[in-house]
């Protein structure tokens, strides 16, 4: 497994681990922030999406266990 040997970075809003390099894949497409022409606009949209997720998920929190709750956006 080649991806087991590469470096990863954590998405600052969603907490997802993303490889910084991957065989046969251009590095610039591995970071969603870099694929956008305006990194600041990406940051704003990522935060909006995280907030929307958190607000929508409130109606399900009582049914979610700790493991599911740990998967929520970190910002």
PQR file with spaces between the fields and no chain letter, atoms N, CA, C, O and H, PARSE charges and radii, in Angstrom:
ATOM       1  N    UNK     1       0.841   -1.173    0.000 -0.4000 1.5000
ATOM       2  CA   UNK     1       0.000    0.000    0.000 -0.0000 2.0000
ATOM       3  C    UNK     1       0.888    1.239    0.000  0.5500 1.7000
ATOM       4  O    UNK     1       1.492    1.578    1.018 -0.5500 1.4000
ATOM       5  N    UNK     2       0.964    1.907   -1.137 -0.4000 1.5000
ATOM       6  CA   UNK     2       1.853    3.061   -1.282 -0.0000 2.0000
ATOM       7  C    UNK     2       1.423    4.256   -0.432  0.5500 1.7000
ATOM       8  O    UNK     2       2.271    5.039   -0.004 -0.5500 1.4000
ATOM       9  H    UNK     2       0.474    1.632   -1.964  0.4000 1.0000
ATOM      10  N    UNK     3       0.145    4.408   -0.186 -0.4000 1.5000
ATOM      11  CA   UNK     3      -0.324    5.559    0.592 -0.0000 2.0000
ATOM      12  C    UNK     3       0.021    5.448    2.077  0.5500 1.7000
ATOM      13  O    UNK     3      -0.021    6.442    2.801 -0.5500 1.4000
ATOM      14  H    UNK     3      -0.544    3.773   -0.533  0.4000 1.0000
ATOM      15  N    UNK     4       0.354    4.264    2.521 -0.4000 1.5000
ATOM      16  CA   UNK     4       0.735    4.099    3.924 -0.0000 2.0000
ATOM      17  C    UNK     4       2.087    4.752    4.213  0.5500 1.7000
ATOM      18  O    UNK     4       2.406    5.037    5.367 -0.5500 1.4000
ATOM      19  H    UNK     4       0.388    3.456    1.933  0.4000 1.0000
ATOM      20  N    UNK     5       2.877    4.989    3.168 -0.4000 1.5000
ATOM      21  CA   UNK     5       4.223    5.522    3.348 -0.0000 2.0000
ATOM      22  C    UNK     5       4.336    7.019    3.052  0.5500 1.7000
ATOM      23  O    UNK     5       5.435    7.570    3.126 -0.5500 1.4000
ATOM      24  H    UNK     5       2.617    4.758    2.230  0.4000 1.0000
ATOM      25  N    UNK     6       3.237    7.684    2.722 -0.4000 1.5000
ATOM      26  CA   UNK     6       3.314    9.111    2.384 -0.0000 2.0000
ATOM      27  C    UNK     6       2.900    9.974    3.571  0.5500 1.7000
ATOM      28  O    UNK     6       2.280    9.497    4.522 -0.5500 1.4000
ATOM      29  H    UNK     6       2.345    7.236    2.662  0.4000 1.0000
ATOM      30  N    UNK     7       3.254   11.247    3.494 -0.4000 1.5000
ATOM      31  CA   UNK     7       2.867   12.200    4.543 -0.0000 2.0000
ATOM      32  C    UNK     7       1.416   12.627    4.349  0.5500 1.7000
ATOM      33  O    UNK     7       0.906   12.663    3.230 -0.5500 1.4000
ATOM      34  H    UNK     7       3.757   11.635    2.722  0.4000 1.0000
ATOM      35  N    UNK     8       0.775   12.943    5.447 -0.4000 1.5000
ATOM      36  CA   UNK     8      -0.614   13.407    5.434 -0.0000 2.0000
ATOM      37  C    UNK     8      -0.697   14.740    6.158  0.5500 1.7000
ATOM      38  O    UNK     8       0.122   15.041    7.026 -0.5500 1.4000
ATOM      39  H    UNK     8       1.189   12.913    6.357  0.4000 1.0000
ATOM      40  N    UNK     9      -1.694   15.534    5.792 -0.4000 1.5000
ATOM      41  CA   UNK     9      -2.000   16.747    6.542 -0.0000 2.0000
ATOM      42  C    UNK     9      -3.468   16.679    6.929  0.5500 1.7000
ATOM      43  O    UNK     9      -4.262   15.999    6.279 -0.5500 1.4000
ATOM      44  H    UNK     9      -2.359   15.289    5.087  0.4000 1.0000
ATOM      45  N    UNK    10      -3.816   17.381    7.982 -0.4000 1.5000
ATOM      46  CA   UNK    10      -5.186   17.365    8.475 -0.0000 2.0000
ATOM      47  C    UNK    10      -5.914   18.616    8.006  0.5500 1.7000
ATOM      48  O    UNK    10      -5.423   19.733    8.171 -0.5500 1.4000
ATOM      49  H    UNK    10      -3.171   17.933    8.510  0.4000 1.0000
ATOM      50  N    UNK    11      -7.097   18.418    7.416 -0.4000 1.5000
ATOM      51  CA   UNK    11      -7.898   19.561    6.981 -0.0000 2.0000
ATOM      52  C    UNK    11      -8.269   20.365    8.222  0.5500 1.7000
ATOM      53  O    UNK    11      -8.775   19.795    9.189 -0.5500 1.4000
ATOM      54  H    UNK    11      -7.496   17.511    7.282  0.4000 1.0000
ATOM      55  N    UNK    12      -8.030   21.677    8.218 -0.4000 1.5000
ATOM      56  CA   UNK    12      -8.240   22.474    9.427 -0.0000 2.0000
ATOM      57  C    UNK    12      -9.695   22.625    9.865  0.5500 1.7000
ATOM      58  O    UNK    12      -9.955   22.917   11.032 -0.5500 1.4000
ATOM      59  H    UNK    12      -7.620   22.140    7.432  0.4000 1.0000
ATOM      60  N    UNK    13     -10.635   22.434    8.967 -0.4000 1.5000
ATOM      61  CA   UNK    13     -12.050   22.589    9.316 -0.0000 2.0000
ATOM      62  C    UNK    13     -12.712   21.239    9.559  0.5500 1.7000
ATOM      63  O    UNK    13     -13.452   21.074   10.528 -0.5500 1.4000
ATOM      64  H    UNK    13     -10.424   22.197    8.018  0.4000 1.0000
ATOM      65  N    UNK    14     -12.451   20.284    8.689 -0.4000 1.5000
ATOM      66  CA   UNK    14     -13.155   19.005    8.752 -0.0000 2.0000
ATOM      67  C    UNK    14     -12.381   17.897    9.463  0.5500 1.7000
ATOM      68  O    UNK    14     -12.950   16.849    9.768 -0.5500 1.4000
ATOM      69  H    UNK    14     -11.849   20.418    7.902  0.4000 1.0000
ATOM      70  N    UNK    15     -11.099   18.113    9.730 -0.4000 1.5000
ATOM      71  CA   UNK    15     -10.317   17.125   10.453 -0.0000 2.0000
ATOM      72  C    UNK    15      -9.966   15.887    9.647  0.5500 1.7000
ATOM      73  O    UNK    15      -9.531   14.883   10.212 -0.5500 1.4000
ATOM      74  H    UNK    15     -10.637   18.964    9.482  0.4000 1.0000
ATOM      75  N    UNK    16     -10.149   15.943    8.337 -0.4000 1.5000
ATOM      76  CA   UNK    16      -9.845   14.798    7.486 -0.0000 2.0000
ATOM      77  C    UNK    16      -8.353   14.713    7.208  0.5500 1.7000
ATOM      78  O    UNK    16      -7.697   15.737    7.014 -0.5500 1.4000
ATOM      79  H    UNK    16     -10.503   16.758    7.878  0.4000 1.0000
ATOM      80  N    UNK    17      -7.815   13.507    7.189 -0.4000 1.5000
ATOM      81  CA   UNK    17      -6.419   13.309    6.809 -0.0000 2.0000
ATOM      82  C    UNK    17      -6.340   13.226    5.294  0.5500 1.7000
ATOM      83  O    UNK    17      -7.043   12.437    4.662 -0.5500 1.4000
ATOM      84  H    UNK    17      -8.348   12.675    7.346  0.4000 1.0000
ATOM      85  N    UNK    18      -5.467   14.058    4.717 -0.4000 1.5000
ATOM      86  CA   UNK    18      -5.326   14.105    3.261 -0.0000 2.0000
ATOM      87  C    UNK    18      -3.869   13.846    2.903  0.5500 1.7000
ATOM      88  O    UNK    18      -2.979   14.480    3.471 -0.5500 1.4000
ATOM      89  H    UNK    18      -4.896   14.698    5.229  0.4000 1.0000
ATOM      90  N    UNK    19      -3.603   12.928    1.973 -0.4000 1.5000
ATOM      91  CA   UNK    19      -2.213   12.699    1.579 -0.0000 2.0000
ATOM      92  C    UNK    19      -1.656   13.945    0.889  0.5500 1.7000
ATOM      93  O    UNK    19      -2.365   14.626    0.148 -0.5500 1.4000
ATOM      94  H    UNK    19      -4.326   12.413    1.512  0.4000 1.0000
ATOM      95  N    UNK    20      -0.384   14.231    1.140 -0.4000 1.5000
ATOM      96  CA   UNK    20       0.244   15.375    0.487 -0.0000 2.0000
ATOM      97  C    UNK    20       0.849   14.989   -0.848  0.5500 1.7000
ATOM      98  O    UNK    20       1.192   15.848   -1.660 -0.5500 1.4000
ATOM      99  H    UNK    20       0.192   13.678    1.742  0.4000 1.0000
ATOM     100  N    UNK    21       0.978   13.693   -1.069 -0.4000 1.5000
ATOM     101  CA   UNK    21       1.467   13.181   -2.339 -0.0000 2.0000
ATOM     102  C    UNK    21       0.845   11.811   -2.571  0.5500 1.7000
ATOM     103  O    UNK    21       0.520   11.089   -1.628 -0.5500 1.4000
ATOM     104  H    UNK    21       0.701   12.994   -0.409  0.4000 1.0000
ATOM     105  N    UNK    22       0.686   11.469   -3.843 -0.4000 1.5000
ATOM     106  CA   UNK    22       0.075   10.189   -4.212 -0.0000 2.0000
ATOM     107  C    UNK    22       0.617    9.804   -5.582  0.5500 1.7000
ATOM     108  O    UNK    22       0.603   10.628   -6.496 -0.5500 1.4000
ATOM     109  H    UNK    22       0.950   12.055   -4.609  0.4000 1.0000
ATOM     110  N    UNK    23       1.090    8.585   -5.743 -0.4000 1.5000
ATOM     111  CA   UNK    23       1.634    8.182   -7.034 -0.0000 2.0000
ATOM     112  C    UNK    23       0.634    8.416   -8.178  0.5500 1.7000
ATOM     113  O    UNK    23      -0.544    8.072   -8.072 -0.5500 1.4000
ATOM     114  H    UNK    23       1.102    7.916   -5.000  0.4000 1.0000
ATOM     115  N    UNK    24       1.119    8.993   -9.242 -0.4000 1.5000
ATOM     116  CA   UNK    24       0.346    9.235  -10.470 -0.0000 2.0000
ATOM     117  C    UNK    24      -0.772   10.265  -10.320  0.5500 1.7000
ATOM     118  O    UNK    24      -1.658   10.343  -11.171 -0.5500 1.4000
ATOM     119  H    UNK    24       2.075    9.272   -9.328  0.4000 1.0000
ATOM     120  N    UNK    25      -0.739   11.049   -9.252 -0.4000 1.5000
ATOM     121  CA   UNK    25      -1.737   12.105   -9.040 -0.0000 2.0000
ATOM     122  C    UNK    25      -0.981   13.409   -8.799  0.5500 1.7000
ATOM     123  O    UNK    25      -0.098   13.457   -7.942 -0.5500 1.4000
ATOM     124  H    UNK    25      -0.019   10.985   -8.560  0.4000 1.0000
ATOM     125  N    UNK    26      -1.311   14.461   -9.536 -0.4000 1.5000
ATOM     126  CA   UNK    26      -0.628   15.739   -9.298 -0.0000 2.0000
ATOM     127  C    UNK    26      -0.868   16.227   -7.863  0.5500 1.7000
ATOM     128  O    UNK    26      -2.003   16.225   -7.386 -0.5500 1.4000
ATOM     129  H    UNK    26      -2.028   14.422  -10.232  0.4000 1.0000
ATOM     130  N    UNK    27       0.191   16.639   -7.188 -0.4000 1.5000
ATOM     131  CA   UNK    27       0.093   17.074   -5.789 -0.0000 2.0000
ATOM     132  C    UNK    27      -0.919   18.192   -5.594  0.5500 1.7000
ATOM     133  O    UNK    27      -1.604   18.240   -4.572 -0.5500 1.4000
ATOM     134  H    UNK    27       1.113   16.641   -7.576  0.4000 1.0000
ATOM     135  N    UNK    28      -1.018   19.092   -6.567 -0.4000 1.5000
ATOM     136  CA   UNK    28      -1.899   20.257   -6.400 -0.0000 2.0000
ATOM     137  C    UNK    28      -3.381   19.900   -6.339  0.5500 1.7000
ATOM     138  O    UNK    28      -4.179   20.730   -5.904 -0.5500 1.4000
ATOM     139  H    UNK    28      -0.461   19.053   -7.397  0.4000 1.0000
ATOM     140  N    UNK    29      -3.777   18.713   -6.752 -0.4000 1.5000
ATOM     141  CA   UNK    29      -5.196   18.343   -6.665 -0.0000 2.0000
ATOM     142  C    UNK    29      -5.527   17.616   -5.364  0.5500 1.7000
ATOM     143  O    UNK    29      -6.689   17.295   -5.112 -0.5500 1.4000
ATOM     144  H    UNK    29      -3.128   18.039   -7.105  0.4000 1.0000
ATOM     145  N    UNK    30      -4.530   17.358   -4.550 -0.4000 1.5000
ATOM     146  CA   UNK    30      -4.761   16.632   -3.302 -0.0000 2.0000
ATOM     147  C    UNK    30      -5.236   17.531   -2.168  0.5500 1.7000
ATOM     148  O    UNK    30      -5.756   17.044   -1.164 -0.5500 1.4000
ATOM     149  H    UNK    30      -3.586   17.619   -4.755  0.4000 1.0000
ATOM     150  N    UNK    31      -5.064   18.822   -2.321 -0.4000 1.5000
ATOM     151  CA   UNK    31      -5.516   19.773   -1.307 -0.0000 2.0000
ATOM     152  C    UNK    31      -6.667   20.578   -1.885  0.5500 1.7000
ATOM     153  O    UNK    31      -6.467   21.339   -2.831 -0.5500 1.4000
ATOM     154  H    UNK    31      -4.642   19.218   -3.137  0.4000 1.0000
ATOM     155  N    UNK    32      -7.874   20.428   -1.335 -0.4000 1.5000
ATOM     156  CA   UNK    32      -9.016   21.153   -1.890 -0.0000 2.0000
ATOM     157  C    UNK    32      -8.799   22.664   -1.914  0.5500 1.7000
ATOM     158  O    UNK    32      -9.274   23.352   -2.817 -0.5500 1.4000
ATOM     159  H    UNK    32      -8.037   19.810   -0.566  0.4000 1.0000
ATOM     160  N    UNK    33      -8.089   23.165   -0.932 -0.4000 1.5000
ATOM     161  CA   UNK    33      -7.830   24.612   -0.863 -0.0000 2.0000
ATOM     162  C    UNK    33      -6.984   25.074   -2.050  0.5500 1.7000
ATOM     163  O    UNK    33      -7.179   26.181   -2.552 -0.5500 1.4000
ATOM     164  H    UNK    33      -7.703   22.606   -0.198  0.4000 1.0000
ATOM     165  N    UNK    34      -6.057   24.246   -2.498 -0.4000 1.5000
ATOM     166  CA   UNK    34      -5.181   24.612   -3.610 -0.0000 2.0000
ATOM     167  C    UNK    34      -5.869   24.516   -4.965  0.5500 1.7000
ATOM     168  O    UNK    34      -5.404   25.111   -5.937 -0.5500 1.4000
ATOM     169  H    UNK    34      -5.898   23.347   -2.090  0.4000 1.0000
ATOM     170  N    UNK    35      -6.959   23.782   -5.040 -0.4000 1.5000
ATOM     171  CA   UNK    35      -7.642   23.634   -6.330 -0.0000 2.0000
ATOM     172  C    UNK    35      -8.495   24.848   -6.652  0.5500 1.7000
ATOM     173  O    UNK    35      -8.967   25.007   -7.778 -0.5500 1.4000
ATOM     174  H    UNK    35      -7.337   23.298   -4.250  0.4000 1.0000
ATOM     175  N    UNK    36      -8.685   25.686   -5.676 -0.4000 1.5000
ATOM     176  CA   UNK    36      -9.507   26.880   -5.835 -0.0000 2.0000
ATOM     177  C    UNK    36      -8.621   28.065   -6.197  0.5500 1.7000
ATOM     178  O    UNK    36      -7.511   28.178   -5.675 -0.5500 1.4000
ATOM     179  H    UNK    36      -8.302   25.556   -4.761  0.4000 1.0000
ATOM     180  N    UNK    37      -9.067   28.924   -7.051 -0.4000 1.5000
ATOM     181  CA   UNK    37      -8.288   30.090   -7.432 -0.0000 2.0000
ATOM     182  C    UNK    37      -8.095   31.071   -6.294  0.5500 1.7000
ATOM     183  O    UNK    37      -7.116   31.818   -6.280 -0.5500 1.4000
ATOM     184  H    UNK    37      -9.968   28.833   -7.475  0.4000 1.0000
ATOM     185  N    UNK    38      -9.004   31.082   -5.348 -0.4000 1.5000
ATOM     186  CA   UNK    38      -8.973   32.027   -4.235 -0.0000 2.0000
ATOM     187  C    UNK    38      -9.044   31.238   -2.930  0.5500 1.7000
ATOM     188  O    UNK    38     -10.116   30.789   -2.525 -0.5500 1.4000
ATOM     189  H    UNK    38      -9.799   30.476   -5.359  0.4000 1.0000
ATOM     190  N    UNK    39      -7.900   31.074   -2.279 -0.4000 1.5000
ATOM     191  CA   UNK    39      -7.840   30.277   -1.052 -0.0000 2.0000
ATOM     192  C    UNK    39      -8.713   30.875    0.048  0.5500 1.7000
ATOM     193  O    UNK    39      -9.312   30.139    0.832 -0.5500 1.4000
ATOM     194  H    UNK    39      -7.029   31.439   -2.608  0.4000 1.0000
ATOM     195  N    UNK    40      -8.786   32.189    0.110 -0.4000 1.5000
ATOM     196  CA   UNK    40      -9.623   32.838    1.120 -0.0000 2.0000
ATOM     197  C    UNK    40     -11.091   32.510    0.930  0.5500 1.7000
ATOM     198  O    UNK    40     -11.812   32.273    1.900 -0.5500 1.4000
ATOM     199  H    UNK    40      -8.299   32.787   -0.526  0.4000 1.0000
ATOM     200  N    UNK    41     -11.537   32.496   -0.329 -0.4000 1.5000
ATOM     201  CA   UNK    41     -12.931   32.144   -0.628 -0.0000 2.0000
ATOM     202  C    UNK    41     -13.196   30.685   -0.254  0.5500 1.7000
ATOM     203  O    UNK    41     -14.275   30.355    0.237 -0.5500 1.4000
ATOM     204  H    UNK    41     -10.952   32.688   -1.117  0.4000 1.0000
ATOM     205  N    UNK    42     -12.213   29.813   -0.484 -0.4000 1.5000
ATOM     206  CA   UNK    42     -12.360   28.411   -0.090 -0.0000 2.0000
ATOM     207  C    UNK    42     -12.544   28.308    1.425  0.5500 1.7000
ATOM     208  O    UNK    42     -13.416   27.581    1.903 -0.5500 1.4000
ATOM     209  H    UNK    42     -11.336   30.081   -0.883  0.4000 1.0000
ATOM     210  N    UNK    43     -11.723   29.034    2.169 -0.4000 1.5000
ATOM     211  CA   UNK    43     -11.806   28.993    3.631 -0.0000 2.0000
ATOM     212  C    UNK    43     -13.187   29.416    4.119  0.5500 1.7000
ATOM     213  O    UNK    43     -13.751   28.798    5.022 -0.5500 1.4000
ATOM     214  H    UNK    43     -11.015   29.624    1.781  0.4000 1.0000
ATOM     215  N    UNK    44     -13.726   30.471    3.519 -0.4000 1.5000
ATOM     216  CA   UNK    44     -15.058   30.957    3.901 -0.0000 2.0000
ATOM     217  C    UNK    44     -16.110   29.886    3.625  0.5500 1.7000
ATOM     218  O    UNK    44     -16.954   29.609    4.477 -0.5500 1.4000
ATOM     219  H    UNK    44     -13.268   30.974    2.785  0.4000 1.0000
ATOM     220  N    UNK    45     -16.062   29.284    2.436 -0.4000 1.5000
ATOM     221  CA   UNK    45     -17.057   28.262    2.070 -0.0000 2.0000
ATOM     222  C    UNK    45     -16.918   27.010    2.930  0.5500 1.7000
ATOM     223  O    UNK    45     -17.922   26.406    3.308 -0.5500 1.4000
ATOM     224  H    UNK    45     -15.377   29.509    1.743  0.4000 1.0000
ATOM     225  N    UNK    46     -15.692   26.617    3.240 -0.4000 1.5000
ATOM     226  CA   UNK    46     -15.486   25.439    4.090 -0.0000 2.0000
ATOM     227  C    UNK    46     -16.098   25.669    5.468  0.5500 1.7000
ATOM     228  O    UNK    46     -16.747   24.780    6.018 -0.5500 1.4000
ATOM     229  H    UNK    46     -14.877   27.107    2.933  0.4000 1.0000
ATOM     230  N    UNK    47     -15.894   26.848    6.019 -0.4000 1.5000
ATOM     231  CA   UNK    47     -16.469   27.183    7.331 -0.0000 2.0000
ATOM     232  C    UNK    47     -17.992   27.218    7.255  0.5500 1.7000
ATOM     233  O    UNK    47     -18.668   26.732    8.162 -0.5500 1.4000
ATOM     234  H    UNK    47     -15.367   27.571    5.573  0.4000 1.0000
ATOM     235  N    UNK    48     -18.543   27.794    6.172 -0.4000 1.5000
ATOM     236  CA   UNK    48     -20.003   27.825    5.997 -0.0000 2.0000
ATOM     237  C    UNK    48     -20.568   26.409    5.921  0.5500 1.7000
ATOM     238  O    UNK    48     -21.600   26.114    6.523 -0.5500 1.4000
ATOM     239  H    UNK    48     -17.995   28.188    5.435  0.4000 1.0000
ATOM     240  N    UNK    49     -19.891   25.538    5.181 -0.4000 1.5000
ATOM     241  CA   UNK    49     -20.347   24.153    5.054 -0.0000 2.0000
ATOM     242  C    UNK    49     -20.297   23.443    6.408  0.5500 1.7000
ATOM     243  O    UNK    49     -21.228   22.723    6.768 -0.5500 1.4000
ATOM     244  H    UNK    49     -19.052   25.777    4.692  0.4000 1.0000
ATOM     245  N    UNK    50     -19.223   23.645    7.147 -0.4000 1.5000
ATOM     246  CA   UNK    50     -19.110   23.032    8.474 -0.0000 2.0000
ATOM     247  C    UNK    50     -20.217   23.528    9.397  0.5500 1.7000
ATOM     248  O    UNK    50     -20.820   22.742   10.126 -0.5500 1.4000
ATOM     249  H    UNK    50     -18.467   24.231    6.854  0.4000 1.0000
ATOM     250  N    UNK    51     -20.480   24.819    9.365 -0.4000 1.5000
ATOM     251  CA   UNK    51     -21.545   25.376   10.203 -0.0000 2.0000
ATOM     252  C    UNK    51     -22.910   24.817    9.809  0.5500 1.7000
ATOM     253  O    UNK    51     -23.729   24.508   10.674 -0.5500 1.4000
ATOM     254  H    UNK    51     -19.990   25.458    8.772  0.4000 1.0000
ATOM     255  N    UNK    52     -23.155   24.686    8.507 -0.4000 1.5000
ATOM     256  CA   UNK    52     -24.425   24.120    8.032 -0.0000 2.0000
ATOM     257  C    UNK    52     -24.582   22.679    8.502  0.5500 1.7000
ATOM     258  O    UNK    52     -25.661   22.269    8.932 -0.5500 1.4000
ATOM     259  H    UNK    52     -22.489   24.937    7.804  0.4000 1.0000
ATOM     260  N    UNK    53     -23.494   21.916    8.417 -0.4000 1.5000
ATOM     261  CA   UNK    53     -23.529   20.529    8.872 -0.0000 2.0000
ATOM     262  C    UNK    53     -23.867   20.467   10.359  0.5500 1.7000
ATOM     263  O    UNK    53     -24.744   19.709   10.774 -0.5500 1.4000
ATOM     264  H    UNK    53     -22.618   22.249    8.068  0.4000 1.0000
ATOM     265  N    UNK    54     -23.161   21.272   11.157 -0.4000 1.5000
ATOM     266  CA   UNK    54     -23.391   21.265   12.607 -0.0000 2.0000
ATOM     267  C    UNK    54     -24.831   21.640   12.946  0.5500 1.7000
ATOM     268  O    UNK    54     -25.469   20.996   13.779 -0.5500 1.4000
ATOM     269  H    UNK    54     -22.449   21.887   10.820  0.4000 1.0000
ATOM     270  N    UNK    55     -25.333   22.679   12.299 -0.4000 1.5000
ATOM     271  CA   UNK    55     -26.708   23.119   12.565 -0.0000 2.0000
ATOM     272  C    UNK    55     -27.727   22.062   12.164  0.5500 1.7000
ATOM     273  O    UNK    55     -28.692   21.823   12.891 -0.5500 1.4000
ATOM     274  H    UNK    55     -24.815   23.202   11.622  0.4000 1.0000
ATOM     275  N    UNK    56     -27.524   21.435   11.026 -0.4000 1.5000
ATOM     276  CA   UNK    56     -28.453   20.405   10.565 -0.0000 2.0000
ATOM     277  C    UNK    56     -28.386   19.162   11.447  0.5500 1.7000
ATOM     278  O    UNK    56     -29.402   18.512   11.693 -0.5500 1.4000
ATOM     279  H    UNK    56     -26.740   21.629   10.436  0.4000 1.0000
ATOM     280  N    UNK    57     -27.189   18.834   11.920 -0.4000 1.5000
ATOM     281  CA   UNK    57     -27.013   17.606   12.696 -0.0000 2.0000
ATOM     282  C    UNK    57     -27.612   17.703   14.096  0.5500 1.7000
ATOM     283  O    UNK    57     -27.840   16.679   14.740 -0.5500 1.4000
ATOM     284  H    UNK    57     -26.363   19.362   11.721  0.4000 1.0000
ATOM     285  N    UNK    58     -27.867   18.905   14.571 -0.4000 1.5000
ATOM     286  CA   UNK    58     -28.419   19.072   15.927 -0.0000 2.0000
ATOM     287  C    UNK    58     -29.676   18.235   16.142  0.5500 1.7000
ATOM     288  O    UNK    58     -29.911   17.745   17.247 -0.5500 1.4000
ATOM     289  H    UNK    58     -27.682   19.737   14.048  0.4000 1.0000
ATOM     290  N    UNK    59     -30.483   18.068   15.101 -0.4000 1.5000
ATOM     291  CA   UNK    59     -31.724   17.303   15.256 -0.0000 2.0000
ATOM     292  C    UNK    59     -31.482   15.797   15.396  0.5500 1.7000
ATOM     293  O    UNK    59     -32.402   15.050   15.729 -0.5500 1.4000
ATOM     294  H    UNK    59     -30.293   18.467   14.204  0.4000 1.0000
ATOM     295  N    UNK    60     -30.239   15.349   15.142 -0.4000 1.5000
ATOM     296  CA   UNK    60     -29.914   13.924   15.248 -0.0000 2.0000
ATOM     297  C    UNK    60     -28.982   13.610   16.418  0.5500 1.7000
ATOM     298  O    UNK    60     -28.715   12.441   16.696 -0.5500 1.4000
ATOM     299  H    UNK    60     -29.492   15.956   14.872  0.4000 1.0000
ATOM     300  N    UNK    61     -28.489   14.631   17.101 -0.4000 1.5000
ATOM     301  CA   UNK    61     -27.491   14.425   18.158 -0.0000 2.0000
ATOM     302  C    UNK    61     -27.942   13.435   19.227  0.5500 1.7000
ATOM     303  O    UNK    61     -27.133   12.649   19.719 -0.5500 1.4000
ATOM     304  H    UNK    61     -28.706   15.581   16.876  0.4000 1.0000
ATOM     305  N    UNK    62     -29.192   13.464   19.583 -0.4000 1.5000
ATOM     306  CA   UNK    62     -29.655   12.568   20.647 -0.0000 2.0000
ATOM     307  C    UNK    62     -29.574   11.094   20.254  0.5500 1.7000
ATOM     308  O    UNK    62     -29.595   10.219   21.119 -0.5500 1.4000
ATOM     309  H    UNK    62     -29.849   14.102   19.184  0.4000 1.0000
ATOM     310  N    UNK    63     -29.483   10.817   18.960 -0.4000 1.5000
ATOM     311  CA   UNK    63     -29.417    9.439   18.479 -0.0000 2.0000
ATOM     312  C    UNK    63     -27.983    8.996   18.172  0.5500 1.7000
ATOM     313  O    UNK    63     -27.743    7.825   17.880 -0.5500 1.4000
ATOM     314  H    UNK    63     -29.466   11.528   18.257  0.4000 1.0000
ATOM     315  N    UNK    64     -27.044    9.923   18.237 -0.4000 1.5000
ATOM     316  CA   UNK    64     -25.665    9.637   17.833 -0.0000 2.0000
ATOM     317  C    UNK    64     -24.815    9.237   19.031  0.5500 1.7000
ATOM     318  O    UNK    64     -24.932    9.805   20.117 -0.5500 1.4000
ATOM     319  H    UNK    64     -27.239   10.874   18.474  0.4000 1.0000
ATOM     320  N    UNK    65     -23.959    8.247   18.808 -0.4000 1.5000
ATOM     321  CA   UNK    65     -23.038    7.851   19.870 -0.0000 2.0000
ATOM     322  C    UNK    65     -21.771    8.712   19.798  0.5500 1.7000
ATOM     323  O    UNK    65     -21.632    9.559   18.916 -0.5500 1.4000
ATOM     324  H    UNK    65     -23.864    7.786   17.925  0.4000 1.0000
ATOM     325  N    UNK    66     -20.867    8.483   20.727 -0.4000 1.5000
ATOM     326  CA   UNK    66     -19.649    9.285   20.825 -0.0000 2.0000
ATOM     327  C    UNK    66     -18.788    9.185   19.564  0.5500 1.7000
ATOM     328  O    UNK    66     -18.193   10.173   19.134 -0.5500 1.4000
ATOM     329  H    UNK    66     -20.980    7.795   21.444  0.4000 1.0000
ATOM     330  N    UNK    67     -18.725    8.002   18.981 -0.4000 1.5000
ATOM     331  CA   UNK    67     -17.916    7.801   17.778 -0.0000 2.0000
ATOM     332  C    UNK    67     -18.453    8.636   16.612  0.5500 1.7000
ATOM     333  O    UNK    67     -17.677    9.243   15.874 -0.5500 1.4000
ATOM     334  H    UNK    67     -19.208    7.199   19.330  0.4000 1.0000
ATOM     335  N    UNK    68     -19.742    8.665   16.451 -0.4000 1.5000
ATOM     336  CA   UNK    68     -20.348    9.471   15.389 -0.0000 2.0000
ATOM     337  C    UNK    68     -20.135   10.953   15.671  0.5500 1.7000
ATOM     338  O    UNK    68     -19.810   11.711   14.758 -0.5500 1.4000
ATOM     339  H    UNK    68     -20.372    8.172   17.051  0.4000 1.0000
ATOM     340  N    UNK    69     -20.308   11.369   16.893 -0.4000 1.5000
ATOM     341  CA   UNK    69     -20.124   12.775   17.253 -0.0000 2.0000
ATOM     342  C    UNK    69     -18.681   13.231   17.001  0.5500 1.7000
ATOM     343  O    UNK    69     -18.444   14.393   16.672 -0.5500 1.4000
ATOM     344  H    UNK    69     -20.572   10.753   17.636  0.4000 1.0000
ATOM     345  N    UNK    70     -17.733   12.322   17.156 -0.4000 1.5000
ATOM     346  CA   UNK    70     -16.326   12.655   16.927 -0.0000 2.0000
ATOM     347  C    UNK    70     -16.037   12.935   15.454  0.5500 1.7000
ATOM     348  O    UNK    70     -14.990   13.498   15.134 -0.5500 1.4000
ATOM     349  H    UNK    70     -17.926   11.378   17.423  0.4000 1.0000
ATOM     350  N    UNK    71     -16.935   12.557   14.560 -0.4000 1.5000
ATOM     351  CA   UNK    71     -16.745   12.791   13.133 -0.0000 2.0000
ATOM     352  C    UNK    71     -17.223   14.144   12.657  0.5500 1.7000
ATOM     353  O    UNK    71     -17.168   14.434   11.462 -0.5500 1.4000
ATOM     354  H    UNK    71     -17.785   12.100   14.821  0.4000 1.0000
ATOM     355  N    UNK    72     -17.687   14.968   13.561 -0.4000 1.5000
ATOM     356  CA   UNK    72     -18.177   16.302   13.190 -0.0000 2.0000
ATOM     357  C    UNK    72     -17.012   17.206   12.805  0.5500 1.7000
ATOM     358  O    UNK    72     -15.873   16.952   13.199 -0.5500 1.4000
ATOM     359  H    UNK    72     -17.733   14.732   14.532  0.4000 1.0000
ATOM     360  N    UNK    73     -17.288   18.260   12.039 -0.4000 1.5000
ATOM     361  CA   UNK    73     -16.228   19.228   11.728 -0.0000 2.0000
ATOM     362  C    UNK    73     -15.584   19.748   13.012  0.5500 1.7000
ATOM     363  O    UNK    73     -16.245   19.863   14.044 -0.5500 1.4000
ATOM     364  H    UNK    73     -18.213   18.467   11.719  0.4000 1.0000
ATOM     365  N    UNK    74     -14.299   20.059   12.939 -0.4000 1.5000
ATOM     366  CA   UNK    74     -13.581   20.475   14.141 -0.0000 2.0000
ATOM     367  C    UNK    74     -13.597   21.979   14.362  0.5500 1.7000
ATOM     368  O    UNK    74     -13.173   22.445   15.419 -0.5500 1.4000
ATOM     369  H    UNK    74     -13.762   19.966   12.100  0.4000 1.0000
ATOM     370  N    UNK    75     -14.072   22.742   13.401 -0.4000 1.5000
ATOM     371  CA   UNK    75     -14.184   24.199   13.566 -0.0000 2.0000
ATOM     372  C    UNK    75     -15.608   24.618   13.482  0.5500 1.7000
ATOM     373  O    UNK    75     -15.910   25.806   13.597 -0.5500 1.4000
ATOM     374  H    UNK    75     -14.417   22.364   12.542  0.4000 1.0000
